[in-house]
Amino acid sequence: MGLLWTLIVGGVIGWLGGLIVGRDVPGGIIGNIVAGLVGAWLGSLVLGSFGPAIGGFAIIPALIGAIVVVLILSAIMRGSRRA
């Protein structure tokens, strides 16, 4: 049950990151989950764990990390479309 909860929270964090940035995450639901999990890892690594926590994720650093991941992914996808 813990893995399912982690995937759900990671997907919601990735989805919120895409909404805030205003760009879709490539890969749909799987892309949202990956962006949320990687963003949560990156955010906690750089910013630490502060703020409210849900499912083992500190929400504020995870959301900031997901925003950064979505921006990087959208820049990479935009660059590959031009080439």
ChimeraX commands (.cxc) that place a marker at each C-alpha (Angstrom):
marker #1 position 0.00,0.00,0.00 radius 0.5
marker #1 position 2.95,2.33,0.64 radius 0.5
marker #1 position 4.17,2.06,-2.95 radius 0.5
marker #1 position 0.72,2.89,-4.30 radius 0.5
marker #1 position 0.47,5.92,-2.01 radius 0.5
marker #1 position 3.94,7.07,-3.14 radius 0.5
marker #1 position 2.96,6.78,-6.81 radius 0.5
marker #1 position -0.28,8.68,-6.25 radius 0.5
marker #1 position 1.38,11.52,-4.34 radius 0.5
marker #1 position 4.22,11.65,-6.89 radius 0.5
marker #1 position 1.70,11.85,-9.74 radius 0.5
marker #1 position -0.23,14.66,-8.06 radius 0.5
marker #1 position 2.98,16.60,-7.39 radius 0.5
marker #1 position 4.06,16.19,-11.03 radius 0.5
marker #1 position 0.61,17.22,-12.24 radius 0.5
marker #1 position 0.62,20.32,-10.03 radius 0.5
marker #1 position 4.11,21.19,-11.24 radius 0.5
marker #1 position 2.88,21.02,-14.84 radius 0.5
marker #1 position -0.14,23.18,-14.00 radius 0.5
marker #1 position 1.97,25.84,-12.32 radius 0.5
marker #1 position 4.43,25.97,-15.22 radius 0.5
marker #1 position 1.63,25.87,-17.77 radius 0.5
marker #1 position 3.12,23.05,-19.82 radius 0.5
marker #1 position 2.19,19.41,-20.12 radius 0.5
marker #1 position 4.61,16.79,-18.93 radius 0.5
marker #1 position 5.57,14.44,-21.76 radius 0.5
marker #1 position 4.35,10.90,-21.16 radius 0.5
marker #1 position 0.97,11.62,-19.60 radius 0.5
marker #1 position 0.30,9.97,-16.25 radius 0.5
marker #1 position 3.60,8.09,-16.21 radius 0.5
marker #1 position 5.43,11.33,-17.00 radius 0.5
marker #1 position 3.63,13.09,-14.13 radius 0.5
marker #1 position 4.60,10.33,-11.72 radius 0.5
marker #1 position 8.23,10.39,-12.84 radius 0.5
marker #1 position 8.37,14.20,-12.73 radius 0.5
marker #1 position 6.84,14.17,-9.26 radius 0.5
marker #1 position 9.18,11.51,-7.88 radius 0.5
marker #1 position 12.31,13.01,-9.43 radius 0.5
marker #1 position 11.19,16.50,-8.44 radius 0.5
marker #1 position 10.56,15.39,-4.86 radius 0.5
marker #1 position 14.00,13.80,-4.70 radius 0.5
marker #1 position 15.67,16.85,-6.25 radius 0.5
marker #1 position 13.76,19.29,-4.07 radius 0.5
marker #1 position 14.53,17.46,-0.84 radius 0.5
marker #1 position 18.17,17.10,-1.85 radius 0.5
marker #1 position 18.60,20.82,-2.54 radius 0.5
marker #1 position 16.10,22.41,-0.15 radius 0.5
marker #1 position 15.78,19.84,2.63 radius 0.5
marker #1 position 12.55,18.72,4.25 radius 0.5
marker #1 position 10.38,21.56,5.48 radius 0.5
marker #1 position 6.69,22.26,5.40 radius 0.5
marker #1 position 3.86,19.75,5.50 radius 0.5
marker #1 position 4.57,16.17,4.52 radius 0.5
marker #1 position 2.23,13.74,2.79 radius 0.5
marker #1 position 3.18,10.17,1.96 radius 0.5
marker #1 position 6.80,10.75,2.93 radius 0.5
marker #1 position 7.16,13.81,0.68 radius 0.5
marker #1 position 7.75,17.31,2.02 radius 0.5
marker #1 position 5.26,19.12,-0.21 radius 0.5
marker #1 position 6.96,22.50,-0.72 radius 0.5
marker #1 position 10.42,21.22,-1.75 radius 0.5
marker #1 position 8.81,18.45,-3.83 radius 0.5
marker #1 position 6.64,20.94,-5.69 radius 0.5
marker #1 position 9.57,23.27,-6.36 radius 0.5
marker #1 position 11.64,20.32,-7.59 radius 0.5
marker #1 position 8.79,19.14,-9.83 radius 0.5
marker #1 position 8.51,22.62,-11.35 radius 0.5
marker #1 position 12.24,22.54,-12.16 radius 0.5
marker #1 position 11.95,19.04,-13.66 radius 0.5
marker #1 position 8.95,20.05,-15.81 radius 0.5
marker #1 position 10.81,23.13,-17.08 radius 0.5
marker #1 position 13.86,21.04,-17.96 radius 0.5
marker #1 position 11.78,18.33,-19.68 radius 0.5
marker #1 position 9.79,20.85,-21.69 radius 0.5
marker #1 position 12.98,22.62,-22.79 radius 0.5
marker #1 position 14.52,19.30,-23.88 radius 0.5
marker #1 position 11.36,18.28,-25.74 radius 0.5
marker #1 position 11.09,21.68,-27.43 radius 0.5
marker #1 position 14.75,21.47,-28.50 radius 0.5
marker #1 position 14.33,17.98,-29.93 radius 0.5
marker #1 position 11.30,19.08,-31.98 radius 0.5
marker #1 position 13.36,21.78,-33.70 radius 0.5
marker #1 position 16.13,19.40,-34.72 radius 0.5
marker link #1:1,2 radius 0.2
marker link #1:2,3 radius 0.2
marker link #1:3,4 radius 0.2
marker link #1:4,5 radius 0.2
marker link #1:5,6 radius 0.2
marker link #1:6,7 radius 0.2
marker link #1:7,8 radius 0.2
marker link #1:8,9 radius 0.2
marker link #1:9,10 radius 0.2
marker link #1:10,11 radius 0.2
marker link #1:11,12 radius 0.2
marker link #1:12,13 radius 0.2
marker link #1:13,14 radius 0.2
marker link #1:14,15 radius 0.2
marker link #1:15,16 radius 0.2
marker link #1:16,17 radius 0.2
marker link #1:17,18 radius 0.2
marker link #1:18,19 radius 0.2
marker link #1:19,20 radius 0.2
marker link #1:20,21 radius 0.2
marker link #1:21,22 radius 0.2
marker link #1:22,23 radius 0.2
marker link #1:23,24 radius 0.2
marker link #1:24,25 radius 0.2
marker link #1:25,26 radius 0.2
marker link #1:26,27 radius 0.2
marker link #1:27,28 radius 0.2
marker link #1:28,29 radius 0.2
marker link #1:29,30 radius 0.2
marker link #1:30,31 radius 0.2
marker link #1:31,32 radius 0.2
marker link #1:32,33 radius 0.2
marker link #1:33,34 radius 0.2
marker link #1:34,35 radius 0.2
marker link #1:35,36 radius 0.2
marker link #1:36,37 radius 0.2
marker link #1:37,38 radius 0.2
marker link #1:38,39 radius 0.2
marker link #1:39,40 radius 0.2
marker link #1:40,41 radius 0.2
marker link #1:41,42 radius 0.2
marker link #1:42,43 radius 0.2
marker link #1:43,44 radius 0.2
marker link #1:44,45 radius 0.2
marker link #1:45,46 radius 0.2
marker link #1:46,47 radius 0.2
marker link #1:47,48 radius 0.2
marker link #1:48,49 radius 0.2
marker link #1:49,50 radius 0.2
marker link #1:50,51 radius 0.2
marker link #1:51,52 radius 0.2
marker link #1:52,53 radius 0.2
marker link #1:53,54 radius 0.2
marker link #1:54,55 radius 0.2
marker link #1:55,56 radius 0.2
marker link #1:56,57 radius 0.2
marker link #1:57,58 radius 0.2
marker link #1:58,59 radius 0.2
marker link #1:59,60 radius 0.2
marker link #1:60,61 radius 0.2
marker link #1:61,62 radius 0.2
marker link #1:62,63 radius 0.2
marker link #1:63,64 radius 0.2
marker link #1:64,65 radius 0.2
marker link #1:65,66 radius 0.2
marker link #1:66,67 radius 0.2
marker link #1:67,68 radius 0.2
marker link #1:68,69 radius 0.2
marker link #1:69,70 radius 0.2
marker link #1:70,71 radius 0.2
marker link #1:71,72 radius 0.2
marker link #1:72,73 radius 0.2
marker link #1:73,74 radius 0.2
marker link #1:74,75 radius 0.2
marker link #1:75,76 radius 0.2
marker link #1:76,77 radius 0.2
marker link #1:77,78 radius 0.2
marker link #1:78,79 radius 0.2
marker link #1:79,80 radius 0.2
marker link #1:80,81 radius 0.2
marker link #1:81,82 radius 0.2
marker link #1:82,83 radius 0.2
view
